Amino acid sequence: MELTNRPAALNGPVADVASVDVVKIDRGTSLRDVAAKLADSSVGLVVVVDGGSVAGVVSERDIVLAVAEGADLDEIRAEDVMSTDLLAVDGRDDIGRAGRIMLDSAVRHLLVSGTDGGVISIRDVLAAALN
């Protein structure tokens, strides 16, 4: 479904609304510590790094699924639940395109490449549309 009358603000660049203060963790971080980092930082996604490179992401949803499966939050590590099939948009892409990718892919966050990098969330897209 394509929006025919989308708000003009969604035509702006992703870089205008993406968060560049990305929360990063090591792949060996326990899920308990990942959950604490998400809560302390008020974010829904952390980027897992390995040797300075992005190895994956862990979202709130990943933690909920692990808990539902009976995971021991002190034994399971970020690398055990992280998503490695990462979706990204360029910071110069329009916000509406990022929203469409999230909707079509059933995800709530995208990595942002180019410009200053970062992460754009569905909340960022919604805020742009409503402001």
MODELLER restraints for C-alpha pairs under 7 A, 6 or more apart:
rsr = mdl.restraints
at = mdl.atoms
rsr.add(forms.Gaussian(group=physical.xy_distance, feature=features.Distance(at['CA:7:A'], at['CA:129:A']), mean=5.80, stdev=0.5))
rsr.add(forms.Gaussian(group=physical.xy_distance, feature=features.Distance(at['CA:9:A'], at['CA:128:A']), mean=5.85, stdev=0.5))
rsr.add(forms.Gaussian(group=physical.xy_distance, feature=features.Distance(at['CA:9:A'], at['CA:129:A']), mean=5.95, stdev=0.5))
rsr.add(forms.Gaussian(group=physical.xy_distance, feature=features.Distance(at['CA:10:A'], at['CA:94:A']), mean=6.44, stdev=0.5))
rsr.add(forms.Gaussian(group=physical.xy_distance, feature=features.Distance(at['CA:10:A'], at['CA:95:A']), mean=4.81, stdev=0.5))
rsr.add(forms.Gaussian(group=physical.xy_distance, feature=features.Distance(at['CA:10:A'], at['CA:96:A']), mean=4.66, stdev=0.5))
rsr.add(forms.Gaussian(group=physical.xy_distance, feature=features.Distance(at['CA:10:A'], at['CA:128:A']), mean=6.36, stdev=0.5))
rsr.add(forms.Gaussian(group=physical.xy_distance, feature=features.Distance(at['CA:10:A'], at['CA:129:A']), mean=6.01, stdev=0.5))
rsr.add(forms.Gaussian(group=physical.xy_distance, feature=features.Distance(at['CA:11:A'], at['CA:94:A']), mean=5.04, stdev=0.5))
rsr.add(forms.Gaussian(group=physical.xy_distance, feature=features.Distance(at['CA:11:A'], at['CA:95:A']), mean=5.97, stdev=0.5))
rsr.add(forms.Gaussian(group=physical.xy_distance, feature=features.Distance(at['CA:11:A'], at['CA:96:A']), mean=6.17, stdev=0.5))
rsr.add(forms.Gaussian(group=physical.xy_distance, feature=features.Distance(at['CA:12:A'], at['CA:94:A']), mean=5.21, stdev=0.5))
rsr.add(forms.Gaussian(group=physical.xy_distance, feature=features.Distance(at['CA:12:A'], at['CA:95:A']), mean=5.88, stdev=0.5))
rsr.add(forms.Gaussian(group=physical.xy_distance, feature=features.Distance(at['CA:13:A'], at['CA:91:A']), mean=6.27, stdev=0.5))
rsr.add(forms.Gaussian(group=physical.xy_distance, feature=features.Distance(at['CA:13:A'], at['CA:92:A']), mean=5.01, stdev=0.5))
rsr.add(forms.Gaussian(group=physical.xy_distance, feature=features.Distance(at['CA:13:A'], at['CA:93:A']), mean=5.45, stdev=0.5))
rsr.add(forms.Gaussian(group=physical.xy_distance, feature=features.Distance(at['CA:13:A'], at['CA:94:A']), mean=4.44, stdev=0.5))
rsr.add(forms.Gaussian(group=physical.xy_distance, feature=features.Distance(at['CA:13:A'], at['CA:95:A']), mean=5.72, stdev=0.5))
rsr.add(forms.Gaussian(group=physical.xy_distance, feature=features.Distance(at['CA:14:A'], at['CA:91:A']), mean=4.88, stdev=0.5))
rsr.add(forms.Gaussian(group=physical.xy_distance, feature=features.Distance(at['CA:14:A'], at['CA:92:A']), mean=6.04, stdev=0.5))
rsr.add(forms.Gaussian(group=physical.xy_distance, feature=features.Distance(at['CA:14:A'], at['CA:93:A']), mean=5.79, stdev=0.5))
rsr.add(forms.Gaussian(group=physical.xy_distance, feature=features.Distance(at['CA:14:A'], at['CA:94:A']), mean=5.51, stdev=0.5))
rsr.add(forms.Gaussian(group=physical.xy_distance, feature=features.Distance(at['CA:14:A'], at['CA:95:A']), mean=4.85, stdev=0.5))
rsr.add(forms.Gaussian(group=physical.xy_distance, feature=features.Distance(at['CA:15:A'], at['CA:91:A']), mean=4.45, stdev=0.5))
rsr.add(forms.Gaussian(group=physical.xy_distance, feature=features.Distance(at['CA:15:A'], at['CA:92:A']), mean=6.44, stdev=0.5))
rsr.add(forms.Gaussian(group=physical.xy_distance, feature=features.Distance(at['CA:15:A'], at['CA:115:A']), mean=6.92, stdev=0.5))
rsr.add(forms.Gaussian(group=physical.xy_distance, feature=features.Distance(at['CA:17:A'], at['CA:124:A']), mean=6.09, stdev=0.5))
rsr.add(forms.Gaussian(group=physical.xy_distance, feature=features.Distance(at['CA:18:A'], at['CA:118:A']), mean=6.12, stdev=0.5))
rsr.add(forms.Gaussian(group=physical.xy_distance, feature=features.Distance(at['CA:18:A'], at['CA:119:A']), mean=5.45, stdev=0.5))
rsr.add(forms.Gaussian(group=physical.xy_distance, feature=features.Distance(at['CA:18:A'], at['CA:120:A']), mean=4.45, stdev=0.5))
rsr.add(forms.Gaussian(group=physical.xy_distance, feature=features.Distance(at['CA:18:A'], at['CA:124:A']), mean=6.93, stdev=0.5))
rsr.add(forms.Gaussian(group=physical.xy_distance, feature=features.Distance(at['CA:19:A'], at['CA:118:A']), mean=5.35, stdev=0.5))
rsr.add(forms.Gaussian(group=physical.xy_distance, feature=features.Distance(at['CA:19:A'], at['CA:119:A']), mean=5.34, stdev=0.5))
rsr.add(forms.Gaussian(group=physical.xy_distance, feature=features.Distance(at['CA:19:A'], at['CA:120:A']), mean=6.23, stdev=0.5))
rsr.add(forms.Gaussian(group=physical.xy_distance, feature=features.Distance(at['CA:20:A'], at['CA:116:A']), mean=6.55, stdev=0.5))
rsr.add(forms.Gaussian(group=physical.xy_distance, feature=features.Distance(at['CA:20:A'], at['CA:117:A']), mean=6.14, stdev=0.5))
rsr.add(forms.Gaussian(group=physical.xy_distance, feature=features.Distance(at['CA:20:A'], at['CA:118:A']), mean=4.16, stdev=0.5))
rsr.add(forms.Gaussian(group=physical.xy_distance, feature=features.Distance(at['CA:20:A'], at['CA:119:A']), mean=6.60, stdev=0.5))
rsr.add(forms.Gaussian(group=physical.xy_distance, feature=features.Distance(at['CA:21:A'], at['CA:118:A']), mean=6.76, stdev=0.5))
rsr.add(forms.Gaussian(group=physical.xy_distance, feature=features.Distance(at['CA:22:A'], at['CA:118:A']), mean=5.88, stdev=0.5))
rsr.add(forms.Gaussian(group=physical.xy_distance, feature=features.Distance(at['CA:22:A'], at['CA:119:A']), mean=6.75, stdev=0.5))
rsr.add(forms.Gaussian(group=physical.xy_distance, feature=features.Distance(at['CA:23:A'], at['CA:46:A']), mean=5.16, stdev=0.5))
rsr.add(forms.Gaussian(group=physical.xy_distance, feature=features.Distance(at['CA:23:A'], at['CA:47:A']), mean=6.20, stdev=0.5))
rsr.add(forms.Gaussian(group=physical.xy_distance, feature=features.Distance(at['CA:24:A'], at['CA:46:A']), mean=5.57, stdev=0.5))
rsr.add(forms.Gaussian(group=physical.xy_distance, feature=features.Distance(at['CA:24:A'], at['CA:47:A']), mean=4.71, stdev=0.5))
rsr.add(forms.Gaussian(group=physical.xy_distance, feature=features.Distance(at['CA:24:A'], at['CA:48:A']), mean=5.77, stdev=0.5))
rsr.add(forms.Gaussian(group=physical.xy_distance, feature=features.Distance(at['CA:24:A'], at['CA:49:A']), mean=6.59, stdev=0.5))
rsr.add(forms.Gaussian(group=physical.xy_distance, feature=features.Distance(at['CA:25:A'], at['CA:46:A']), mean=6.82, stdev=0.5))
rsr.add(forms.Gaussian(group=physical.xy_distance, feature=features.Distance(at['CA:25:A'], at['CA:47:A']), mean=6.26, stdev=0.5))
rsr.add(forms.Gaussian(group=physical.xy_distance, feature=features.Distance(at['CA:25:A'], at['CA:48:A']), mean=5.02, stdev=0.5))
rsr.add(forms.Gaussian(group=physical.xy_distance, feature=features.Distance(at['CA:25:A'], at['CA:49:A']), mean=6.11, stdev=0.5))
rsr.add(forms.Gaussian(group=physical.xy_distance, feature=features.Distance(at['CA:26:A'], at['CA:48:A']), mean=5.53, stdev=0.5))
rsr.add(forms.Gaussian(group=physical.xy_distance, feature=features.Distance(at['CA:26:A'], at['CA:49:A']), mean=5.30, stdev=0.5))
rsr.add(forms.Gaussian(group=physical.xy_distance, feature=features.Distance(at['CA:26:A'], at['CA:50:A']), mean=6.27, stdev=0.5))
rsr.add(forms.Gaussian(group=physical.xy_distance, feature=features.Distance(at['CA:27:A'], at['CA:48:A']), mean=5.59, stdev=0.5))
rsr.add(forms.Gaussian(group=physical.xy_distance, feature=features.Distance(at['CA:27:A'], at['CA:49:A']), mean=6.32, stdev=0.5))
rsr.add(forms.Gaussian(group=physical.xy_distance, feature=features.Distance(at['CA:27:A'], at['CA:50:A']), mean=6.47, stdev=0.5))
rsr.add(forms.Gaussian(group=physical.xy_distance, feature=features.Distance(at['CA:27:A'], at['CA:77:A']), mean=6.84, stdev=0.5))
rsr.add(forms.Gaussian(group=physical.xy_distance, feature=features.Distance(at['CA:27:A'], at['CA:78:A']), mean=5.18, stdev=0.5))
rsr.add(forms.Gaussian(group=physical.xy_distance, feature=features.Distance(at['CA:27:A'], at['CA:79:A']), mean=4.85, stdev=0.5))
rsr.add(forms.Gaussian(group=physical.xy_distance, feature=features.Distance(at['CA:28:A'], at['CA:77:A']), mean=5.29, stdev=0.5))
rsr.add(forms.Gaussian(group=physical.xy_distance, feature=features.Distance(at['CA:28:A'], at['CA:78:A']), mean=5.93, stdev=0.5))
rsr.add(forms.Gaussian(group=physical.xy_distance, feature=features.Distance(at['CA:28:A'], at['CA:79:A']), mean=6.36, stdev=0.5))
rsr.add(forms.Gaussian(group=physical.xy_distance, feature=features.Distance(at['CA:29:A'], at['CA:77:A']), mean=5.36, stdev=0.5))
rsr.add(forms.Gaussian(group=physical.xy_distance, feature=features.Distance(at['CA:29:A'], at['CA:78:A']), mean=5.50, stdev=0.5))
rsr.add(forms.Gaussian(group=physical.xy_distance, feature=features.Distance(at['CA:30:A'], at['CA:73:A']), mean=6.43, stdev=0.5))
rsr.add(forms.Gaussian(group=physical.xy_distance, feature=features.Distance(at['CA:30:A'], at['CA:74:A']), mean=5.47, stdev=0.5))
rsr.add(forms.Gaussian(group=physical.xy_distance, feature=features.Distance(at['CA:30:A'], at['CA:75:A']), mean=6.45, stdev=0.5))
rsr.add(forms.Gaussian(group=physical.xy_distance, feature=features.Distance(at['CA:30:A'], at['CA:76:A']), mean=5.80, stdev=0.5))
rsr.add(forms.Gaussian(group=physical.xy_distance, feature=features.Distance(at['CA:30:A'], at['CA:77:A']), mean=4.37, stdev=0.5))
rsr.add(forms.Gaussian(group=physical.xy_distance, feature=features.Distance(at['CA:30:A'], at['CA:78:A']), mean=6.08, stdev=0.5))
rsr.add(forms.Gaussian(group=physical.xy_distance, feature=features.Distance(at['CA:31:A'], at['CA:73:A']), mean=4.90, stdev=0.5))
rsr.add(forms.Gaussian(group=physical.xy_distance, feature=features.Distance(at['CA:31:A'], at['CA:74:A']), mean=6.38, stdev=0.5))
rsr.add(forms.Gaussian(group=physical.xy_distance, feature=features.Distance(at['CA:31:A'], at['CA:76:A']), mean=5.94, stdev=0.5))
rsr.add(forms.Gaussian(group=physical.xy_distance, feature=features.Distance(at['CA:31:A'], at['CA:77:A']), mean=5.55, stdev=0.5))
rsr.add(forms.Gaussian(group=physical.xy_distance, feature=features.Distance(at['CA:31:A'], at['CA:78:A']), mean=5.96, stdev=0.5))
rsr.add(forms.Gaussian(group=physical.xy_distance, feature=features.Distance(at['CA:32:A'], at['CA:73:A']), mean=4.89, stdev=0.5))
rsr.add(forms.Gaussian(group=physical.xy_distance, feature=features.Distance(at['CA:32:A'], at['CA:74:A']), mean=5.82, stdev=0.5))
rsr.add(forms.Gaussian(group=physical.xy_distance, feature=features.Distance(at['CA:38:A'], at['CA:44:A']), mean=6.12, stdev=0.5))
rsr.add(forms.Gaussian(group=physical.xy_distance, feature=features.Distance(at['CA:38:A'], at['CA:45:A']), mean=6.83, stdev=0.5))
rsr.add(forms.Gaussian(group=physical.xy_distance, feature=features.Distance(at['CA:44:A'], at['CA:59:A']), mean=5.65, stdev=0.5))
rsr.add(forms.Gaussian(group=physical.xy_distance, feature=features.Distance(at['CA:44:A'], at['CA:60:A']), mean=5.45, stdev=0.5))
rsr.add(forms.Gaussian(group=physical.xy_distance, feature=features.Distance(at['CA:45:A'], at['CA:57:A']), mean=6.75, stdev=0.5))
rsr.add(forms.Gaussian(group=physical.xy_distance, feature=features.Distance(at['CA:45:A'], at['CA:58:A']), mean=5.68, stdev=0.5))
rsr.add(forms.Gaussian(group=physical.xy_distance, feature=features.Distance(at['CA:45:A'], at['CA:59:A']), mean=4.26, stdev=0.5))
rsr.add(forms.Gaussian(group=physical.xy_distance, feature=features.Distance(at['CA:45:A'], at['CA:60:A']), mean=6.44, stdev=0.5))
rsr.add(forms.Gaussian(group=physical.xy_distance, feature=features.Distance(at['CA:46:A'], at['CA:57:A']), mean=5.69, stdev=0.5))
rsr.add(forms.Gaussian(group=physical.xy_distance, feature=features.Distance(at['CA:46:A'], at['CA:58:A']), mean=5.44, stdev=0.5))
rsr.add(forms.Gaussian(group=physical.xy_distance, feature=features.Distance(at['CA:46:A'], at['CA:59:A']), mean=6.46, stdev=0.5))
rsr.add(forms.Gaussian(group=physical.xy_distance, feature=features.Distance(at['CA:47:A'], at['CA:54:A']), mean=6.81, stdev=0.5))
rsr.add(forms.Gaussian(group=physical.xy_distance, feature=features.Distance(at['CA:47:A'], at['CA:56:A']), mean=6.12, stdev=0.5))
rsr.add(forms.Gaussian(group=physical.xy_distance, feature=features.Distance(at['CA:47:A'], at['CA:57:A']), mean=4.49, stdev=0.5))
rsr.add(forms.Gaussian(group=physical.xy_distance, feature=features.Distance(at['CA:47:A'], at['CA:58:A']), mean=6.56, stdev=0.5))
rsr.add(forms.Gaussian(group=physical.xy_distance, feature=features.Distance(at['CA:48:A'], at['CA:54:A']), mean=5.96, stdev=0.5))
rsr.add(forms.Gaussian(group=physical.xy_distance, feature=features.Distance(at['CA:48:A'], at['CA:55:A']), mean=5.48, stdev=0.5))
rsr.add(forms.Gaussian(group=physical.xy_distance, feature=features.Distance(at['CA:48:A'], at['CA:56:A']), mean=5.03, stdev=0.5))
rsr.add(forms.Gaussian(group=physical.xy_distance, feature=features.Distance(at['CA:48:A'], at['CA:57:A']), mean=5.28, stdev=0.5))
rsr.add(forms.Gaussian(group=physical.xy_distance, feature=features.Distance(at['CA:49:A'], at['CA:55:A']), mean=5.17, stdev=0.5))
rsr.add(forms.Gaussian(group=physical.xy_distance, feature=features.Distance(at['CA:55:A'], at['CA:84:A']), mean=6.54, stdev=0.5))
rsr.add(forms.Gaussian(group=physical.xy_distance, feature=features.Distance(at['CA:56:A'], at['CA:82:A']), mean=5.66, stdev=0.5))
rsr.add(forms.Gaussian(group=physical.xy_distance, feature=features.Distance(at['CA:56:A'], at['CA:83:A']), mean=5.32, stdev=0.5))
rsr.add(forms.Gaussian(group=physical.xy_distance, feature=features.Distance(at['CA:56:A'], at['CA:84:A']), mean=4.51, stdev=0.5))
rsr.add(forms.Gaussian(group=physical.xy_distance, feature=features.Distance(at['CA:56:A'], at['CA:86:A']), mean=6.89, stdev=0.5))
rsr.add(forms.Gaussian(group=physical.xy_distance, feature=features.Distance(at['CA:57:A'], at['CA:82:A']), mean=5.23, stdev=0.5))
rsr.add(forms.Gaussian(group=physical.xy_distance, feature=features.Distance(at['CA:57:A'], at['CA:83:A']), mean=5.33, stdev=0.5))
rsr.add(forms.Gaussian(group=physical.xy_distance, feature=features.Distance(at['CA:57:A'], at['CA:84:A']), mean=6.81, stdev=0.5))
rsr.add(forms.Gaussian(group=physical.xy_distance, feature=features.Distance(at['CA:58:A'], at['CA:78:A']), mean=6.79, stdev=0.5))
rsr.add(forms.Gaussian(group=physical.xy_distance, feature=features.Distance(at['CA:58:A'], at['CA:81:A']), mean=6.94, stdev=0.5))
rsr.add(forms.Gaussian(group=physical.xy_distance, feature=features.Distance(at['CA:58:A'], at['CA:82:A']), mean=4.79, stdev=0.5))
rsr.add(forms.Gaussian(group=physical.xy_distance, feature=features.Distance(at['CA:58:A'], at['CA:83:A']), mean=6.39, stdev=0.5))
rsr.add(forms.Gaussian(group=physical.xy_distance, feature=features.Distance(at['CA:62:A'], at['CA:81:A']), mean=6.33, stdev=0.5))
rsr.add(forms.Gaussian(group=physical.xy_distance, feature=features.Distance(at['CA:87:A'], at['CA:110:A']), mean=5.64, stdev=0.5))
rsr.add(forms.Gaussian(group=physical.xy_distance, feature=features.Distance(at['CA:87:A'], at['CA:111:A']), mean=6.36, stdev=0.5))
rsr.add(forms.Gaussian(group=physical.xy_distance, feature=features.Distance(at['CA:88:A'], at['CA:110:A']), mean=5.10, stdev=0.5))
rsr.add(forms.Gaussian(group=physical.xy_distance, feature=features.Distance(at['CA:88:A'], at['CA:111:A']), mean=4.46, stdev=0.5))
rsr.add(forms.Gaussian(group=physical.xy_distance, feature=features.Distance(at['CA:88:A'], at['CA:112:A']), mean=5.44, stdev=0.5))
rsr.add(forms.Gaussian(group=physical.xy_distance, feature=features.Distance(at['CA:88:A'], at['CA:113:A']), mean=6.64, stdev=0.5))
rsr.add(forms.Gaussian(group=physical.xy_distance, feature=features.Distance(at['CA:89:A'], at['CA:98:A']), mean=6.57, stdev=0.5))
rsr.add(forms.Gaussian(group=physical.xy_distance, feature=features.Distance(at['CA:89:A'], at['CA:110:A']), mean=6.78, stdev=0.5))
rsr.add(forms.Gaussian(group=physical.xy_distance, feature=features.Distance(at['CA:89:A'], at['CA:111:A']), mean=6.45, stdev=0.5))
rsr.add(forms.Gaussian(group=physical.xy_distance, feature=features.Distance(at['CA:89:A'], at['CA:112:A']), mean=5.09, stdev=0.5))
rsr.add(forms.Gaussian(group=physical.xy_distance, feature=features.Distance(at['CA:89:A'], at['CA:113:A']), mean=6.11, stdev=0.5))
rsr.add(forms.Gaussian(group=physical.xy_distance, feature=features.Distance(at['CA:90:A'], at['CA:112:A']), mean=5.46, stdev=0.5))
rsr.add(forms.Gaussian(group=physical.xy_distance, feature=features.Distance(at['CA:90:A'], at['CA:113:A']), mean=4.73, stdev=0.5))
rsr.add(forms.Gaussian(group=physical.xy_distance, feature=features.Distance(at['CA:90:A'], at['CA:114:A']), mean=5.58, stdev=0.5))
rsr.add(forms.Gaussian(group=physical.xy_distance, feature=features.Distance(at['CA:91:A'], at['CA:112:A']), mean=5.70, stdev=0.5))
rsr.add(forms.Gaussian(group=physical.xy_distance, feature=features.Distance(at['CA:91:A'], at['CA:113:A']), mean=5.94, stdev=0.5))
rsr.add(forms.Gaussian(group=physical.xy_distance, feature=features.Distance(at['CA:91:A'], at['CA:114:A']), mean=5.62, stdev=0.5))
rsr.add(forms.Gaussian(group=physical.xy_distance, feature=features.Distance(at['CA:91:A'], at['CA:115:A']), mean=5.56, stdev=0.5))
rsr.add(forms.Gaussian(group=physical.xy_distance, feature=features.Distance(at['CA:91:A'], at['CA:117:A']), mean=6.78, stdev=0.5))
rsr.add(forms.Gaussian(group=physical.xy_distance, feature=features.Distance(at['CA:95:A'], at['CA:125:A']), mean=6.31, stdev=0.5))
rsr.add(forms.Gaussian(group=physical.xy_distance, feature=features.Distance(at['CA:99:A'], at['CA:122:A']), mean=6.54, stdev=0.5))
rsr.add(forms.Gaussian(group=physical.xy_distance, feature=features.Distance(at['CA:99:A'], at['CA:125:A']), mean=6.07, stdev=0.5))
rsr.add(forms.Gaussian(group=physical.xy_distance, feature=features.Distance(at['CA:102:A'], at['CA:108:A']), mean=5.89, stdev=0.5))
rsr.add(forms.Gaussian(group=physical.xy_distance, feature=features.Distance(at['CA:102:A'], at['CA:109:A']), mean=6.91, stdev=0.5))
rsr.add(forms.Gaussian(group=physical.xy_distance, feature=features.Distance(at['CA:108:A'], at['CA:121:A']), mean=5.61, stdev=0.5))
rsr.add(forms.Gaussian(group=physical.xy_distance, feature=features.Distance(at['CA:108:A'], at['CA:122:A']), mean=5.18, stdev=0.5))
rsr.add(forms.Gaussian(group=physical.xy_distance, feature=features.Distance(at['CA:109:A'], at['CA:119:A']), mean=6.64, stdev=0.5))
rsr.add(forms.Gaussian(group=physical.xy_distance, feature=features.Distance(at['CA:109:A'], at['CA:120:A']), mean=5.67, stdev=0.5))
rsr.add(forms.Gaussian(group=physical.xy_distance, feature=features.Distance(at['CA:109:A'], at['CA:121:A']), mean=4.35, stdev=0.5))
rsr.add(forms.Gaussian(group=physical.xy_distance, feature=features.Distance(at['CA:109:A'], at['CA:122:A']), mean=6.32, stdev=0.5))
rsr.add(forms.Gaussian(group=physical.xy_distance, feature=features.Distance(at['CA:110:A'], at['CA:119:A']), mean=5.66, stdev=0.5))
rsr.add(forms.Gaussian(group=physical.xy_distance, feature=features.Distance(at['CA:110:A'], at['CA:120:A']), mean=5.43, stdev=0.5))
rsr.add(forms.Gaussian(group=physical.xy_distance, feature=features.Distance(at['CA:110:A'], at['CA:121:A']), mean=6.52, stdev=0.5))
rsr.add(forms.Gaussian(group=physical.xy_distance, feature=features.Distance(at['CA:111:A'], at['CA:118:A']), mean=6.00, stdev=0.5))
rsr.add(forms.Gaussian(group=physical.xy_distance, feature=features.Distance(at['CA:111:A'], at['CA:119:A']), mean=4.55, stdev=0.5))
rsr.add(forms.Gaussian(group=physical.xy_distance, feature=features.Distance(at['CA:111:A'], at['CA:120:A']), mean=6.50, stdev=0.5))
rsr.add(forms.Gaussian(group=physical.xy_distance, feature=features.Distance(at['CA:112:A'], at['CA:118:A']), mean=4.97, stdev=0.5))
rsr.add(forms.Gaussian(group=physical.xy_distance, feature=features.Distance(at['CA:112:A'], at['CA:119:A']), mean=5.31, stdev=0.5))
rsr.add(forms.Gaussian(group=physical.xy_distance, feature=features.Distance(at['CA:112:A'], at['CA:120:A']), mean=6.75, stdev=0.5))
